[in-house]
Amino acid sequence: MHYISRLLKSLAIFLALAGGCTGAAGAAEIRVLSAGAIEPGLKAAAAAFEKQTGHGVRITFNTAPELRKRMAGPSDFDVVIAPPAVVTDLAAASRLAEVRANVGRVGVGVAVREGVPLPDVASVQALRASMLAADSLVFNRASTGIYLEGLLQKMDINAQVEGKTTRYSDGAAVMEHVIRGKGREIGFGATTEILLYRDKGLKLVGPLPADVQNYTSYTAAPLASSRQPALAQEFVVFLSSAVAKPLFVAAGVTD
């Protein structure tokens, strides 16, 4: 009788441990390669997805040019989130599954360090004058920077500000430069990136004037080579859900 009791107890423990192992084995992780401009909103959405599903999300952020380089060869990512041009190229190369989700769009903002007089950016003419008066202009070499190059040429001040322009490979370096500045530095970047540094000594002056504003849209898609195709698709669909959308909006990513 005692033998049977011990046997039943051992069996119960085994089943409990087996059940725990099954639960752990059932949890999976997907790898996401994303453009950096949507970082705050995507991190919040990924955390909500993890809480809802029990699966993990590991995210790598890059600028759009670097993202293209990362995707030029074989990839072990499950989902990519990028501007439409990058997504179109990947789709043409048969790198993506059919599912797509519009994550949102991000505009360009103007930033200065906390405590300095705010430049006037309310109109195109005011922005032009503020750029000319600034000690330096700081922006990246990615999507925002490429647009700023063209804008300076349209404003016909490219030659006048070229000598006081500093460029970085990514938005984080731009923000750090402006925060450490000593004069009248004006930084430009995705509004989401600027907001990310508002507690670190950076001030969002405002968006570019509506007449010259530039929005970059971001689309999510599962990779055809994903190791977790069903979960990758589930995550992409989640990004445009009623749960995720407010998280993106709160972080400055709009429809």
N, C-alpha and C positions, 0 to 999 in steps of 0.2 A: 504493500500500500504506500509506504514511504517512497519506494522506488518510483511508483507511478506519479506520485505528487512531485517528486524532484524532476521527473521527466517532463511533466506538463509545465512546470515552472521554467525549465530550460527552453522548452519550445516557445513559451510566451516571450521570453527574452529575445530569442532568435528572431521571432516574427517582428518584434518591436524594432530591433536593429535593422532588419531587412527593410522594414517600412521606411525607416529613417534614411537608409542608403538609397532607396528608390526615389525619395523626395529630392535628395541631393543630386542624384543622377539626372533627374528630370529638369533641373535648372540648367539653362544654357547661357552662353554669352555671345553677343554679336559685336563685331568691330565696325565702327563707323568712321569714315573719313569725311571731314566737313570743312567748308570755308570758315574762317575765323570770325567773320562779322556777326554771325548769329550765335556765338558762343554762350552768352548768358541765357538766352531763351532755350537753346538746345539742351544745355545742362539741366535746366529745370524740367523740361519735357522728358528727358531721359530718366531723371529721378522718379517722375510720376509713372513712367512706363515700368520701371523696375518694381515699384511698389505695387502696381496693379497686376503684373504678370509673374513676379518672382524671378525673372530672367535678368541677366546683367547686360549693361551697355558700356563698352569701352570706346571712347571718342578720341580721335587724333585730329587736331586743327592745323590747317595750313592756309596760306594765301592761295588765291585762284591759280597764279602761275606755278607755285610749288605743287599744288594739287594735281595739275596737269602732268607734272614730271613724275609724281608718285604713281599716277595711273598709266604712264607710258608703257610699263612692262607688266609682268604678272603681279597680281595683288592678292593678299589674304584678307582684304576687307569684305564686309558683307553688304554695306550700304554706303553710298556716296551722296553728299549734299553739296551742290555746287550751282553757280550761275547757269542759266539756260544754254549758253554757248558751249560750255564744257559738257553738260549733259547730252546735248545734241551730238557732239563729236563722239562721245562714248557709246551712244546708242547706234550711231552709224558704223562703229567698229564692232557691233554685236557684243558689247561688254555689259549691257544692262538687261534686266528682266523688264517685263512690260509695265509693271505697276509704277505710278508716279504720284507724288504729292507736292502741292505747292505749299512751301513752308512760309513764305512771305517775302517782303522786300524791306530793304534798309536804305535810308537816305544818307547824304553826306552832311556832317556837322562841323561846326567851328569851335575850337577849344583854346582856352588860355589857362594859365595856372591861377589858382585861387588867390584873390587879393589884388590882382592888377586891374587897371581900368579896362572895361569891356569895349572891344572895338565895335563899331557900328556895322552890322551886316544885314540891316533891314531891307536894303534895296541893292540892286546890282551896282549902282554908282557908289553907294556907301561902302559896299564890300571892296570895290576896286580901290577906293581911297584908303581904306584900312590896310589893304595889302601893301600899297605903296608906302604907307607910313610905318609899317611894322619893321622891327629890327631883323626879323627872319621869318620865313615861312617854312613849315615842316609838314611833310606828308610822305606817304609810302610809294613803293614802286608797283603796287598791285592795282586792283580795279580803281580805287579812289584816286591814286596818284596818276594813273593814266588819264582819267577824266580831268583832273586838275591841270595837267599839262595842256590839254586842249582848251580848257577854260581860260587859262592865262593868255594863250595865243589869241582867242576870240576877244579878250579884253584889251589886247594890244599892249600888254605890260610884261610879256615874257622876258624880253631883253633887259628890262629895268629891274626885275626881281631875281634874275637867274643867279647873280652873285651872292644872294642872301637866302638861297633856297637849300634846304637840307633834306635828303631823301633816305628812307630806311626800307628794309625789305618787308617789314610788317608793321601793323598798326600799334602793337605794344611798344615798340621802340620809339615810335612817334610820340606817344603819350608820355613816356618816361623822359624824353628830351624836353618836352614843354614843361613838365613839372619841375625839372632841374634848372630851367632857364633863369636868367638874371635880368633880361630886358623885356622888350615887347615882342615876344615870340607868339606867333599864331599857328596853331596846329589844325590840320584837317584830317578827318577820318570818318569811318562809319559811326553814326550816332550811338549805336549799341556799344562800340568800343569806348567811346568817350564816357558814356554813363558808367561803364565798368570801373572807371578811375575817379569817379566823383568824390569818393571818400579818401582818396590818396593825394589830394591837392590839385585836382583838375576841375575846371569849370566849363560846362557846355554853354557857350554863348548863344547858340541857336543853330537851326538848320541853314543851309544855303538859301538865298532868296528863291522863291518859287519859280521865277523865270529861268534860273540856271541850276535848279536842283537836279540831281541825278540819283535815280533809284537803281539798286542792284537787286534783282529777284533771285530767290534760291529754291531749287527743286531737289527733292529727295527721290532716290530710286535704289532698289536692290541690285546688287551686282549679279550677273548671270553665273559667276563662279562662286557665289556664296556657299559656305559650308552649312549654313542654317537658312535655306531659302524660305521656308514657311515663316520662321521667326523674323527674318529680315523684312518680308512683306508685311507682317503684322506691325512691325515698328514703323515702317513708312506710312502705312494707313493711319496709325495712331497720331503721327505728327500733324495731320490735318483734322484731327478730331476735336470735339467740343471741349475735351479735357485739356489738350495741348495748346490750342489756339490762344486762350487768354494768357497763358504763360509766356508765349512769344510776344504778344502785344505789350505785356507788362515790362518786357525787356527791350522794347523799342522796335520790334519786328512787326510791321503792319501788313495788311492784305493789299 
